[in-house]
Amino acid sequence: MEKTTNKPTVCLGADHAGFLLKETIKSYLKRLGYEIRDFGAFSEEPSDYPDFVIPAAEAAVHAKGRAIVFGGSGIGECIAANKVKGARAALAYDLYTVRVTREHNDSNVLCLGSRTVTGRPDLAKKLVKLWLEKSFSGEVRHVRRLKKIAAYERQRSLT
């Protein structure tokens, strides 16, 4: 009998600077029962984050799922992921920023910088767990803002 879970598949992407943190989080998520799609990088050899982050974000958006992307700071990864239509990527570095990315912005891509959580794998795990467990609040003001962003995306894709 197949094991079923209500947990979403999590797409992962990282450059060389985020590789080790990605691997730590990948193992952690597997222990929690999540299915993983790993888009790379697969080593610490120098690499370019768009090659891994964009496919991870696209897969998450297409599947109406979630992605977590990793780099040195997470900033470039956030910029790249937000180029994907339908991605709402957010850089987070503490419990507050993780919480509001979900509650207020309904983020579907979490961006983490390995250098902001260096030596603190427990913090990274807490951030990821909270992000995956938090729901969008659905408050009218937040819904209104997200609709405006989506409308802009649709308009820009037509030009």
C-alpha positions as CSV (number, residue, x, y, z in Angstrom):
1,M,0.0,0.0,0.0
2,E,1.3,3.4,-0.9
3,K,2.1,5.9,1.8
4,T,0.0,9.0,1.4
5,T,0.6,12.4,3.0
6,N,-1.1,15.7,3.0
7,K,2.2,17.4,2.9
8,P,3.1,19.2,-0.3
9,T,6.1,18.2,-2.5
10,V,8.9,20.7,-1.8
11,C,11.1,21.8,-4.7
12,L,14.6,22.7,-3.8
13,G,17.2,24.8,-5.7
14,A,20.6,26.2,-4.7
15,D,23.9,27.4,-6.0
16,H,27.2,26.2,-4.6
17,A,27.0,28.6,-1.7
18,G,23.7,27.2,-0.6
19,F,24.5,23.6,-1.4
20,L,25.3,22.4,2.2
21,L,22.3,24.1,3.7
22,K,20.1,22.6,1.0
23,E,21.4,19.2,1.8
24,T,20.7,19.7,5.5
25,I,17.2,20.9,4.9
26,K,16.6,18.1,2.4
27,S,17.4,15.5,5.0
28,Y,15.3,17.3,7.6
29,L,12.3,17.5,5.3
30,K,12.5,13.8,4.3
31,R,12.5,13.0,8.1
32,L,9.3,15.1,8.4
33,G,7.7,13.1,5.6
34,Y,7.9,15.6,2.7
35,E,8.6,14.5,-0.8
36,I,11.4,16.4,-2.4
37,R,12.3,17.5,-5.9
38,D,15.9,18.6,-5.9
39,F,16.9,20.8,-8.9
40,G,20.5,21.2,-7.8
41,A,23.2,22.3,-7.4
42,F,24.6,18.9,-6.5
43,S,28.0,20.0,-5.2
44,E,30.0,23.0,-3.9
45,E,31.6,23.5,-7.3
46,P,30.9,27.1,-8.4
47,S,27.6,27.4,-10.2
48,D,25.0,30.0,-11.2
49,Y,21.9,30.2,-9.0
50,P,19.4,31.0,-11.9
51,D,20.2,27.5,-13.4
52,F,18.7,25.8,-10.3
53,V,16.4,28.4,-8.7
54,I,14.3,29.2,-11.7
55,P,13.4,25.6,-12.5
56,A,12.5,25.0,-8.8
57,A,10.3,28.0,-8.7
58,E,8.6,27.1,-12.0
59,A,7.9,23.5,-10.8
60,A,6.4,24.8,-7.5
61,V,4.2,27.4,-9.3
62,H,3.1,24.8,-11.9
63,A,2.2,22.2,-9.2
64,K,0.7,24.9,-6.9
65,G,3.3,23.8,-4.4
66,R,6.2,25.2,-2.6
67,A,9.9,25.8,-3.3
68,I,12.8,26.6,-1.0
69,V,15.9,28.1,-2.6
70,F,19.3,28.7,-1.1
71,G,22.3,30.8,-1.8
72,G,25.0,32.7,0.1
73,S,22.7,35.7,1.0
74,G,19.5,34.4,-0.7
75,I,19.0,37.8,-2.3
76,G,19.9,36.8,-5.9
77,E,17.9,33.7,-5.5
78,C,14.9,35.7,-4.5
79,I,15.3,38.1,-7.5
80,A,15.6,35.1,-9.9
81,A,12.6,33.2,-8.4
82,N,10.4,36.3,-8.6
83,K,10.9,36.4,-12.4
84,V,8.8,33.3,-12.6
85,K,5.2,34.2,-13.3
86,G,3.1,33.3,-10.3
87,A,6.1,33.0,-7.9
88,R,5.9,34.9,-4.7
89,A,9.4,34.5,-3.4
90,A,10.4,36.0,-0.1
91,L,13.7,36.3,1.6
92,A,13.5,35.4,5.3
93,Y,16.0,35.3,8.0
94,D,14.1,35.0,11.3
95,L,10.8,33.7,12.6
96,Y,8.9,36.9,12.1
97,T,9.9,37.3,8.5
98,V,9.0,33.7,7.8
99,R,5.6,34.0,9.4
100,V,4.6,37.2,7.5
101,T,5.8,35.8,4.2
102,R,3.1,33.2,4.6
103,E,0.4,35.0,6.5
104,H,0.5,38.3,4.6
105,N,2.1,37.4,1.2
106,D,1.1,33.8,0.7
107,S,4.7,33.2,-0.4
108,N,5.3,30.0,-2.4
109,V,9.1,30.3,-2.6
110,L,11.2,30.7,0.5
111,C,14.7,32.1,0.0
112,L,17.3,31.4,2.6
113,G,20.9,32.6,2.8
114,S,23.4,30.1,4.1
115,R,25.6,32.9,5.4
116,T,22.7,34.3,7.4
117,V,22.1,31.0,9.3
118,T,25.8,29.8,9.2
119,G,26.4,27.6,12.2
120,R,22.7,27.6,13.1
121,P,21.2,24.6,11.4
122,D,18.5,24.5,14.1
123,L,17.4,28.0,13.2
124,A,17.2,27.1,9.5
125,K,15.1,24.0,10.4
126,K,12.7,26.2,12.5
127,L,12.4,28.7,9.7
128,V,11.5,26.0,7.1
129,K,9.1,24.1,9.4
130,L,7.3,27.3,10.3
131,W,7.1,28.4,6.7
132,L,5.7,25.0,5.6
133,E,3.1,24.9,8.4
134,K,1.9,28.5,8.3
135,S,-1.2,29.3,6.2
136,F,-2.1,32.5,4.4
137,S,-4.4,34.6,6.6
138,G,-6.8,35.4,3.8
139,E,-7.4,38.8,5.3
140,V,-9.2,41.1,2.8
141,R,-6.3,43.6,2.7
142,H,-3.8,40.9,1.9
143,V,-6.0,39.3,-0.7
144,R,-6.6,42.7,-2.3
145,R,-2.8,43.3,-2.6
146,L,-2.1,39.9,-4.0
147,K,-4.8,40.4,-6.6
148,K,-3.2,43.7,-7.7
149,I,0.2,41.9,-8.1
150,A,-1.5,39.1,-10.1
151,A,-3.3,41.6,-12.3
152,Y,0.0,43.4,-13.1
153,E,1.6,40.1,-14.0
154,R,-1.2,39.2,-16.4
155,Q,-1.1,42.7,-17.9
156,R,2.7,42.6,-18.4
157,S,2.5,39.1,-20.0
158,L,0.2,40.4,-22.7
159,T,2.6,43.2,-23.8
